[in-house]
Amino acid sequence: MAEHRLHNMAQSDNTSSVNIKNVKTRTIIARFQIEDNDLIELGLYNSLQCNALKDFTKLPDVNDLYENDKTFRELSMKRKAANRAYNDYINKTKLK
């Protein structure tokens, strides 16, 4: 719910966006673990440069699922290995 409110707030922002078609850009992914509080989440969201923000996703807490579900643990390990292989491939290709 808060995610949709945040998205709507970003859409209603009337600041002009920067044209970056001919500028080399980079994407940075950061994960924050904060108190389960909508005001803190909103403060974090507002502190980001919203005209450059591409994605804002609230991740579910999966600690209990990871601890108690063998299938989920196996899927998590496979996902981590796939992400590592994906990133290694990108970094290796980028260096050529």
N, C-alpha and C positions, 0 to 999 in steps of 0.2 A: 504494500500500500504506500509506504513512504517512498519507495522507489519510483512509483508513478507520479507522486507529488513532486519529487525532485526533477523528474524528466519534464513535467509540465512547466516547472519554474524556469528551467533552462530554455525551453521553447519560447517563453514569454519575455526573455531577456532581449532588449532592443539594442544591445551593443553591436557594432558592426564587426563582421568577421574579417580576418586578414586573408587576402588572396595568396595562397601558397602553391599555386600550380607549377611555377618555375623555380621553386626553392626546394633544395634537398631537405627532407625532413627525417625525423626518427620517431619511433614509437617507444614509449616507456610504460611498462606495466608495474604498478606498485600495489601491494596488498596491505591493508591496515586492519588490525584487530582492535576494535574499540568496544567500550561498554555498550550493552544492549539498550540504547537510548536514542530515540528519534531526534532529539535536539542536538546531541553530539554528532550524529550522522549528518544532519543538516548543516552544522557548522563545518564539518570536514568537506562536505560537498561545496559549500559556498566559498571555502578557502582555495579551491582548485580553480584554475583558469578555465572557466566553463566554455569559452568559445573554441578552445582546442580540445576539450574533453570529448572523446569518441565513445566511451563506454563507462557505465557506472552500474555495477552489478553487486547485489548483496548476496554473499555466499552463505549457504546453510551451514549450521554447526553439525558436522558429521563425526565428531569424536566418539560418541556412543556407538554409532553404526560401525565405525572402523574397529572399535574394541570388541564388539559382540557378533559381528557378521563376517564369517570366513570368506564368503563370496565377494562381499564389498571390499575386503582387504586385498583379495587377489586382483579384482578389477582396478583398485587404486594403484597397485604395484605395476600392472600392465600399462595403465595410463601414464604413470611417471616414466617408465621405460620408453614409451612411445614419444612422450614430450621431449625426453633427452635426445632420442635419435633424431627427431624433427629439428630441434635446435642445433644439434651437431651438424646436420646436413646443411642447414642454412648458413651456419658460420663457415663451414668448409667451402661451400659454393661462393660465398661472398668474398672470400679471400683470394679467389682465382682472378 
